Amino acid sequence: MRIHGGCDCNNIEIFWYISGQTLVPRACQCEYCSSRSAAYVSRPDTGFEATIHSSESHRPIQHGSNSAIFHECSTCEQVVFVTAEVDGELYGALNANQFNDQSVVTAPVKLNFSSQSGEEKRAALATKLVPPSAYKALFKRQTLSSLWNT
């Protein structure tokens, strides 16, 4: 199955390739994720593509433990996906609230990661996120190939 999504202004688009099953998003309770109603899904046996149409409106953000980069659109203020580097490899997760078809996801499970150290978060991310060899980013005006293993 191919799931399509992105921000409201379509500056950032995502396609996720996954076998058909219901997905349970994880809703981080930090101030940043809560303010954007973000709830992330990922599966290590899948892959996704991200397209950023205007690099000027792509805003990568790090905060808290700096263990992840949140990719948001500065035009519509929506976070679409998140990446994290673990042992030199880049992993990712998608904000399920940005999927065009919401029938593939259930209500999110609220989780609080604030008690974990940056190292604990990175170790956990490597077991839950889309692995680096399974996804690729496509940028029309900006190349971040150093971030992605292609």
N, C-alpha and C positions, 0 to 999 in steps of 0.2 A: 504494500500500500504506500502511496505517496501522499504526505500531508503537506499542505501549502499554508503559509501564514506570512505575517510581516507586520510592520507598523501601519497605522491608519493612512499615512500619506504615501505608502508604498515605496519609500526610499530604501528600506531594508526589507528584503524578502528572504524567506527560508523555505526549503523543501526538505522534508524528512522522509527517509526511506525505511519503513518498518513493517514487520509482519502484523497482520490485523489482530489486535487485542486492545482492550480498554486500558488506558493509561491513568495512573494516579499521580497527579502533580504534587510536588513538595513546595509548600508555601513558607519561605523563610520569613521569620518574624522580626528581622532587623528593620530599622527605620527606613532605609532606602527601599528594600523590596516591598515592604508594607505600603509605602507611599505610592508605589507604582502598581500595586496589586499583582505582583509577579509571583508565579507558581511554576516551578521548573520540572521538566520531564527529560529523561534520558534513558538510554539502554545501551550497554556496552557492545551489543551485537548489531548495531545499526549505523547509519551514516546520514549526514545532512549536508546541504549546500546553503550557503548564505551569499546573497548578492546585495551589494551596497551601490545604489545608483548614483548618489552624490556624496563624495567623500567629505565635502564641506559640512554636511548634515550628520555625519557619522561621529558619535561622541563615545569613545571608549573611556570608561570610568573605573577607577579602583578606589576602594575605601575600606575602612575597618582593618582587617588583618592583611590587606593587599594580596590575598591568595587567589583572587579571580579578577577578570576584566569583564565588565558589563558593557555590552554593545547596545547603545541606545541611539535613537534618532533625536537630534536636537530640534527638529521642526515640530514633531508631534509629541515629544517628551516620553516616548515609550521604549522600554528595554525589551529587546527581541530575543537575544541569546546571550550566553555567558561562556567565557572560556577560562581555563586555568592551566597553568604550566606545572607539570609534575615530573620531576627527574628529566627535565629537558624536552618533554613531550607535551603537546597541547591537546587538552580535552575540552569537551563542550556539552552544554545543556540548552534546551529551548524553553522560552516562556510560553507555556501552554495557553495562556490567555490571549496570545496573538495568533492562534490557529484560526483559519477561516471556518473550519468545521469543528465545532465544540462537542459534537456527539462522540468523538473518540476519547474524551477525557471525562473523569469523574470529578467530584468535588475535591479540592486540594486538602492534603493533610498538613496541618500546621506544625512546623518544626522550628526549634530555636538552636542555632549553631553558635551563639555568642560565647558560650562557655568553653568552646574548643580553641586551642591555639592554632596559629596559622599552619604549623606543621601537621597537626591532627586533621585539619580541614583538607589539606592537600592529599594526605594519605587516603582519606575517605573518598575524595573526588575521583581518584584513579580507579576505584572499584565500581563507581556508579555512572560515570559520564561516558559520552560517545568517545571512543578511542581516537587517537590522532590519525591513524592510517585510514579511518573510515569516513572522514569528511574533508571537504575542501571549500575554501572561500573564493568567490568570484567577485572581483572588484572592477567596475567599469572605468573608474578614473583614478583609482588608487591601488597599488599593489602592496600587499602585506605578506608576500610569499615567505618572508623570514619567520612569520608566525605559524604558518601551516606546513605540515609535512606533505608534500604532494608527490 
